[in-house]
Each structure stands twice: as C-alpha cells, then as structure tokens.
C-alpha cells in the first residue's frame, strides 16, 4: 500500500485544495492570548498589537480568533460532508492591564465552528505538563484570591454537517481499518489520562538565533494524540489535513497509521525539522504497530483466561478478537519513504507493508486510484 503526504509552505487561510477533498482534520492551532503567539497574531493582524499595547485583552482575543476563523471557513469547504474535524486547543490565563482572567479559547472556537455548520460532538480532555514550581497563582495559602492551574487541554470534535459518512456495505477498507475492542473502550472516553504532553526540543541545524525562533513558535503536540484520532475517525484511503502543520506531527501520525495527509505551514524552517523526524519512521512505525499487537495479545489471553470467552478468529493474525467487526483488522508499518519538491510544496510517498500477517491485503482498485490521484495538482 502507498500513501501520499504533501507539506505546503503557505497560508491555510487560502488553501489550494479542491472542495470536499479531505476526510479528516487533526490540528492544534496557535492559542490566542498565550504570549508565545502574540508576535505571530500581531503579524497577521496589526490590530492585535495595538489592542495589547492598549491593555484591551477582549479586543486582542477576538482579533486573534478572527484570524483562526478564516482557516475554519476553509476547512468547511475542503472537508467532505460528514467528515470529522479534531481541534486540540488550550485556554489561556493572562493578566492584561490590572485584571487577570481566563480566555476560553475552546468556547470561542466551538462557537465559530457551529456558525459554519459544523455539528459539535463530545470533546476530550487530556492532561498537559505543568510547571509545579509556578503551579499556584494568586494569594498562595490565603483565601479567597488564588486561582486553579490549567493542566488540561481540549480536543474539540466536530462533524461537517449533520449526516454521518456512508460506506459501501462490507467495505474492505473500513473493516481493515478497525481498532481493537479494548482500544475503543480506552480511546472513546472523554478524559485521556494516559497521554501526557512533553517538551518538544527542535534541532534545525541552523544558526542558534533561528533555532531559538523556531523553538519559541512550536507547541508540544504529542504524537499519540493525532495517531489515536486518525485511527478513530478515518479509514485507509482517507486524507488527513493539518492547517497548522508545525513540525508535522499530524503527518508523522498519518504515515504511521497508513493514511494520506496534507499540511499547511507558514514557517519555512519547520520543513527541515520534519525531514529529521521521518528519518527513522520505519523503526517508529514498527514499534507502534508491535505495541498495539502485543497489547492486544496480552489483553485477549487474559480475557479468555478470566471470562472464558473465545471471541472471533482474526483473519490476518494469529489471535482472537472480541467482536466480528474486528476480524478483518490489518495494521501496516512503513517500509520506504521517497520525496519530491516542487516550489513551495514537498510530496512524500510512503510504502507500507502489512504488519504481522501472512498474506498481504490490498485496497480495492477504486481506492488505489484515489490514492494515486493525490499527487495531481
């Protein structure tokens, strides 16, 4: 199986993609009212700089989100009907002028998405790292003026329109894309306590000043999050888009998950970082798949021993599964990556091999033709 991945150095507010050309959005935008993003938003909207200078946090907050709104509008155009958009975002706490308050980014984005016709679905909370040395704000041990520390982020989930995507009866690519029963129970909970954000050190190989600038404009987006979301909300042959590509975490996850991807990024230096990240993707993808298979084998053995349930025999593997929907599951690992560059866009073609099965499985000719067409302008 081959997948196509395009990284474009361009503004996501004006995408070059066709209408209805992607099936899933997985992204983490710059967070309004987080100081590390002030300069970026000020470059995009000069009014932001003036509002911050005037100590008008409400105006700055709204102007920042208006820039994001243009991207959400583009996503409503390129995302298929019934396609899913997953937006990872955190709220911001900040003192502007004399007042300290929380700026609810998740609520503002939810409002914008609903106005564009997206249907909100249950969201997910996950715990991010906190600096324990500065964890408590306000008056310390004395009530009532202390503030709780924000130690979670939101994964907002939306459907484009009110109708779910439809597939042909018995779709091979859909059933091969199944996840395990126990993964479903873990993934489809509203609090992910098993994923922790990490620092994201970047080595660009450029001068120190540029390296620091890139690092300062990069947020931590753990690979586990987009990998999990891609498996939850897409099937083989689908295309995942990240309009705030950064160091390409969503594309790395899509490669590991055997989906196609498109990324938009305005910071040129991030492209070099991505090249480093995929240099050993074959090893990483094999580790990810092996962990999933090993975890399932351990789970099913324990389940059979404790519950005396034999389940169903998996077609492509030497173990049982809990439900009939899982019997055709097929995981893939990366075996080769090639790339070609044209102007502001780099395309990566990834070859995937079936992981752990005795006989290779293939997508039907219609879906293979769709994958091949992704490289067309």
C-alpha positions as CSV (number, residue, x, y, z in Angstrom):
1,X,0.0,0.0,0.0
2,X,1.2,3.5,-0.8
3,X,0.1,6.8,0.8
4,X,0.8,10.4,-0.3
5,X,1.7,13.2,2.1
6,X,2.0,16.8,1.0
7,X,3.6,19.6,3.0
8,X,3.0,23.1,1.7
9,X,4.6,26.3,2.9
10,X,1.6,28.5,2.5
11,X,-1.2,30.3,4.3
12,X,-4.0,28.0,5.3
13,X,-6.5,30.8,5.1
14,X,-6.3,30.4,1.3
15,X,-5.8,26.7,0.6
16,X,-5.2,25.4,-2.9
17,X,-7.2,22.3,-2.2
18,X,-10.4,21.3,-4.0
19,X,-13.8,21.3,-2.3
20,X,-14.6,18.1,-0.5
21,X,-11.0,16.7,-0.9
22,X,-10.2,15.6,2.6
23,X,-11.9,13.4,5.1
24,X,-10.4,14.4,8.5
25,X,-8.9,17.4,10.2
26,X,-6.4,17.0,13.0
27,X,-4.8,20.1,14.2
28,X,-3.5,22.2,17.1
29,X,-3.6,26.0,16.2
30,X,-1.7,28.7,17.9
31,X,-3.6,29.6,21.1
32,X,-4.9,33.1,21.3
33,X,-3.7,35.1,24.4
34,X,-0.8,32.7,25.0
35,X,2.2,35.1,25.0
36,X,4.4,32.9,22.8
37,X,1.9,33.5,19.9
38,X,1.5,37.3,20.3
39,X,4.0,38.2,17.6
40,X,2.5,35.8,15.1
41,X,-1.0,37.1,15.6
42,X,0.3,40.7,15.5
43,X,1.9,40.0,12.1
44,X,-1.3,38.6,10.8
45,X,-3.5,41.4,12.3
46,X,-1.8,44.7,13.3
47,X,-4.9,45.4,15.4
48,X,-3.7,42.7,17.8
49,X,-0.5,44.6,18.6
50,X,-2.5,47.8,19.2
51,X,-5.0,46.1,21.5
52,X,-2.3,44.5,23.6
53,X,-0.5,47.9,23.8
54,X,-3.8,49.5,24.9
55,X,-4.2,46.6,27.5
56,X,-7.5,45.6,25.9
57,X,-7.5,41.9,26.2
58,X,-11.0,41.3,25.0
59,X,-10.3,43.1,21.7
60,X,-7.0,41.3,21.2
61,X,-8.6,37.9,22.0
62,X,-11.4,38.5,19.4
63,X,-9.0,39.7,16.7
64,X,-6.8,36.7,17.2
65,X,-9.7,34.4,16.8
66,X,-10.9,36.2,13.7
67,X,-7.7,35.1,12.0
68,X,-8.4,31.5,13.0
69,X,-11.9,31.8,11.8
70,X,-10.7,32.2,8.2
71,X,-9.0,28.8,8.5
72,X,-12.1,27.2,9.9
73,X,-14.1,28.5,7.0
74,X,-11.6,27.0,4.5
75,X,-11.8,23.7,6.4
76,X,-15.6,23.7,6.0
77,X,-15.0,23.9,2.2
78,X,-12.3,21.2,1.8
79,X,-13.8,18.7,4.3
80,X,-16.3,16.2,2.9
81,X,-19.8,16.1,4.2
82,X,-19.8,14.0,7.3
83,X,-16.0,14.4,7.7
84,X,-14.6,15.0,11.2
85,X,-12.6,17.9,12.5
86,X,-10.5,17.5,15.7
87,X,-9.0,20.7,17.1
88,X,-6.6,20.5,20.0
89,X,-6.6,23.7,22.0
90,X,-6.0,25.1,25.5
91,X,-7.5,28.0,27.3
92,X,-5.2,30.9,28.3
93,X,-4.8,32.6,31.7
94,X,-3.3,36.1,31.5
95,X,-3.0,39.4,33.2
96,X,-3.7,42.3,30.7
97,X,-3.5,45.7,32.4
98,X,-4.8,45.4,36.0
99,X,-7.0,42.4,35.5
100,X,-6.3,38.6,35.5
101,X,-8.7,36.2,33.8
102,X,-9.1,33.1,31.7
103,X,-9.6,33.4,27.9
104,X,-11.8,30.5,26.9
105,X,-10.3,29.5,23.5
106,X,-12.2,26.3,23.4
107,X,-15.6,28.1,23.8
108,X,-14.8,30.7,21.1
109,X,-13.7,28.0,18.6
110,X,-16.8,26.0,19.3
111,X,-19.0,29.0,18.6
112,X,-17.2,29.7,15.3
113,X,-17.4,26.1,14.1
114,X,-21.1,25.9,14.9
115,X,-21.7,29.1,12.9
116,X,-20.1,27.4,9.9
117,X,-22.4,24.4,10.1
118,X,-20.2,22.0,12.0
119,X,-22.1,19.7,14.4
120,X,-20.3,19.6,17.8
121,X,-19.6,16.1,19.1
122,X,-18.4,15.1,22.6
123,X,-14.9,16.5,23.2
124,X,-11.9,15.0,25.0
125,X,-9.8,16.4,27.9
126,X,-6.2,15.4,28.2
127,X,-3.6,16.4,30.9
128,X,-0.7,18.5,29.8
129,X,2.5,19.1,31.7
130,X,2.5,21.8,34.4
131,X,5.4,23.6,36.0
132,X,5.0,22.6,39.6
133,X,7.2,25.5,40.8
134,X,4.7,28.0,39.5
135,X,1.6,25.9,39.7
136,X,-0.4,28.0,42.1
137,X,-1.3,31.6,41.3
138,X,-2.8,34.3,43.4
139,X,-2.5,34.5,47.1
140,X,-0.9,31.2,47.9
141,X,-2.2,29.7,51.2
142,X,-4.6,32.6,51.9
143,X,-8.2,32.6,50.6
144,X,-10.0,33.8,48.6
145,X,-7.9,35.1,45.7
146,X,-5.9,32.1,44.4
147,X,-6.6,30.5,41.1
148,X,-6.5,26.9,39.9
149,X,-3.9,26.0,37.4
150,X,-4.9,24.9,33.9
151,X,-3.5,21.4,33.5
152,X,-5.7,20.1,30.7
153,X,-6.3,20.8,27.0
154,X,-9.4,20.2,24.9
155,X,-9.7,18.1,21.8
156,X,-12.8,19.6,20.2
157,X,-14.6,17.2,17.8
158,X,-17.0,18.4,15.1
159,X,-18.8,16.8,12.2
160,X,-19.1,18.7,8.9
161,X,-22.8,18.8,8.6
162,X,-25.4,16.7,10.3
163,X,-25.1,13.4,8.4
164,X,-22.5,10.7,9.0
165,X,-20.3,9.4,6.2
166,X,-21.6,6.5,4.3
167,X,-19.7,3.5,3.0
168,X,-20.5,0.6,0.7
169,X,-21.8,-2.5,2.5
170,X,-18.9,-4.6,3.8
171,X,-16.3,-2.0,2.8
172,X,-12.9,-3.7,2.9
173,X,-11.0,-0.6,3.7
174,X,-13.3,0.3,6.5
175,X,-13.2,-3.1,8.2
176,X,-9.4,-3.4,7.7
177,X,-9.2,-0.1,9.5
178,X,-10.9,-1.4,12.6
179,X,-9.4,-0.8,16.0
180,X,-9.5,-3.4,18.8
181,X,-12.4,-3.6,21.2
182,X,-10.2,-2.7,24.2
183,X,-8.8,0.3,22.3
184,X,-12.3,1.5,21.6
185,X,-13.1,1.4,25.3
186,X,-9.9,3.4,26.1
187,X,-10.0,5.9,23.2
188,X,-13.6,6.8,23.2
189,X,-13.6,8.2,26.8
190,X,-13.9,11.9,27.5
191,X,-10.8,12.1,29.6
192,X,-7.4,10.7,28.4
193,X,-5.3,10.3,31.5
194,X,-2.8,8.0,29.7
195,X,-1.3,10.7,27.4
196,X,1.0,13.4,28.7
197,X,2.4,16.3,26.8
198,X,6.1,16.6,26.5
199,X,8.6,19.3,25.8
200,X,9.4,19.5,22.1
201,X,13.2,20.1,21.5
202,X,14.0,21.1,18.0
203,X,17.3,20.9,16.2
204,X,17.2,22.7,12.9
205,X,20.9,22.6,12.2
206,X,20.8,26.4,11.5
207,X,22.2,29.3,13.4
208,X,21.2,29.5,17.1
209,X,19.0,32.6,16.7
210,X,16.9,30.9,14.0
211,X,16.7,27.7,16.0
212,X,15.5,29.6,19.1
213,X,12.9,31.3,17.0
214,X,11.6,28.1,15.6
215,X,11.5,26.5,19.1
216,X,9.7,29.5,20.5
217,X,6.9,29.1,17.9
218,X,6.4,25.4,18.4
219,X,3.9,23.9,20.8
220,X,4.1,20.4,22.3
221,X,1.6,18.2,20.4
222,X,2.2,14.5,21.5
223,X,2.3,12.1,18.6
224,X,-0.1,9.8,20.5
225,X,-2.9,12.3,20.1
226,X,-3.1,12.6,16.3
227,X,-2.2,8.9,15.9
228,X,-5.2,8.0,18.1
229,X,-7.6,10.5,16.4
230,X,-6.6,9.4,12.9
231,X,-7.4,5.7,13.8
232,X,-10.6,6.8,15.5
233,X,-12.1,9.0,12.7
234,X,-10.7,7.8,9.4
235,X,-10.2,4.7,7.2
236,X,-7.5,3.6,4.8
237,X,-7.6,5.7,1.7
238,X,-8.7,8.8,3.6
239,X,-6.7,12.1,3.6
240,X,-6.0,14.0,6.9
241,X,-5.3,17.7,6.8
242,X,-3.5,19.9,9.4
243,X,-3.7,23.6,8.5
244,X,-1.3,24.4,11.4
245,X,1.3,21.8,10.4
246,X,4.2,23.0,12.6
247,X,6.8,20.2,12.8
248,X,4.5,17.8,11.0
249,X,3.3,15.7,13.9
250,X,-0.1,15.0,12.2
251,X,1.7,13.9,9.0
252,X,4.0,11.6,11.0
253,X,1.0,10.1,12.7
254,X,-0.8,9.7,9.3
255,X,2.2,8.0,7.8
256,X,2.3,5.6,10.8
257,X,-1.4,5.0,10.5
258,X,-1.4,4.4,6.8
259,X,-3.5,7.4,5.8
260,X,-2.7,10.2,3.4
261,X,-2.1,13.8,4.6
262,X,-1.8,17.4,3.7
263,X,-0.1,20.1,5.9
264,X,0.0,23.9,5.6
265,X,2.6,25.9,7.4
266,X,3.8,29.5,7.1
267,X,7.2,28.9,8.9
268,X,9.7,27.6,6.3
269,X,12.2,26.3,9.0
270,X,9.7,23.7,10.1
271,X,10.2,21.7,6.9
272,X,13.8,20.8,7.9
273,X,12.6,19.6,11.3
274,X,10.1,17.3,9.6
275,X,12.8,15.7,7.5
276,X,14.7,14.8,10.7
277,X,11.5,13.4,12.3
278,X,10.8,10.9,9.5
279,X,14.4,9.8,9.0
280,X,13.7,6.7,11.2
281,X,9.9,6.4,10.7
282,X,10.2,2.8,9.6
283,X,11.5,1.9,13.0
284,X,9.0,4.1,14.9
285,X,6.0,2.8,12.9
286,X,7.1,-0.8,13.5
287,X,7.3,-0.1,17.3
288,X,3.9,1.5,17.3
289,X,2.3,-1.4,15.5
290,X,4.1,-4.1,17.5
291,X,3.0,-2.4,20.7
292,X,-0.6,-2.4,19.6
293,X,-0.4,-6.1,18.6
294,X,1.4,-7.1,21.8
295,X,-1.1,-5.2,23.9
296,X,-4.0,-6.9,22.2
297,X,-2.5,-10.4,22.6
298,X,-1.9,-9.8,26.3
299,X,-5.5,-8.5,26.6
300,X,-7.2,-11.3,24.8
301,X,-5.2,-14.0,26.6
302,X,-6.2,-12.5,29.9
303,X,-9.8,-12.1,28.8
304,X,-10.1,-15.7,27.7
305,X,-8.5,-16.9,30.9
306,X,-10.7,-14.8,33.2
307,X,-14.0,-14.7,31.3
308,X,-13.8,-18.0,29.4
309,X,-14.6,-16.1,26.1
310,X,-13.1,-17.3,22.9
311,X,-14.2,-14.4,20.8
312,X,-13.7,-14.5,17.0
313,X,-10.7,-15.6,15.0
314,X,-8.8,-12.7,13.3
315,X,-8.4,-13.3,9.5
316,X,-4.9,-11.7,9.3
317,X,-3.5,-12.5,12.7
318,X,-2.9,-15.5,15.0
319,X,-5.1,-14.3,17.8
320,X,-8.8,-13.9,18.6
321,X,-10.7,-10.6,18.8
322,X,-13.7,-9.7,20.8
323,X,-16.2,-8.8,18.0
324,X,-16.9,-9.7,14.5
325,X,-16.2,-6.2,13.3
326,X,-12.5,-6.7,14.3
327,X,-11.9,-9.9,12.3
328,X,-10.6,-8.2,9.2
329,X,-8.3,-5.7,11.0
330,X,-5.0,-5.1,9.3
331,X,-2.2,-2.9,10.6
332,X,0.6,-1.6,8.4
333,X,4.2,-0.4,9.0
334,X,6.3,1.9,7.0
335,X,8.9,0.3,4.7
336,X,10.1,3.2,2.5
337,X,9.7,7.0,2.0
338,X,10.5,8.9,-1.1
339,X,10.1,12.7,-1.6
340,X,10.0,15.3,-4.4
341,X,9.8,19.0,-4.1
342,X,8.0,21.5,-6.4
343,X,8.0,25.1,-5.5
344,X,6.5,25.6,-2.0
345,X,5.3,22.0,-1.8
346,X,7.1,18.8,-0.9
347,X,5.4,15.4,-1.6
348,X,6.3,12.3,0.3
349,X,5.2,8.9,-1.0
350,X,5.2,6.2,1.7
351,X,5.2,2.5,1.1
352,X,3.5,0.4,3.7
353,X,3.8,-3.3,4.3
354,X,1.2,-5.4,6.2
355,X,2.3,-5.9,9.7
356,X,2.2,-9.3,11.2
357,X,0.0,-11.0,8.6
358,X,0.9,-14.0,6.4
359,X,-0.8,-12.7,3.3
360,X,-0.8,-9.1,2.1
361,X,-4.1,-7.3,1.9
362,X,-4.9,-4.6,-0.7
363,X,-7.3,-1.8,-1.1
364,X,-9.8,-2.2,-4.0
365,X,-9.0,-0.6,-7.3
366,X,-11.2,2.4,-6.7
367,X,-9.4,3.4,-3.5
368,X,-6.0,2.8,-5.0
369,X,-6.9,5.1,-7.9
370,X,-7.9,7.7,-5.3
371,X,-4.5,7.5,-3.6
372,X,-2.6,7.7,-6.9
373,X,-4.6,10.8,-7.8
374,X,-3.4,12.7,-4.7
375,X,-0.2,13.7,-6.4
376,X,-2.1,15.5,-9.2
377,X,-2.0,19.3,-9.0
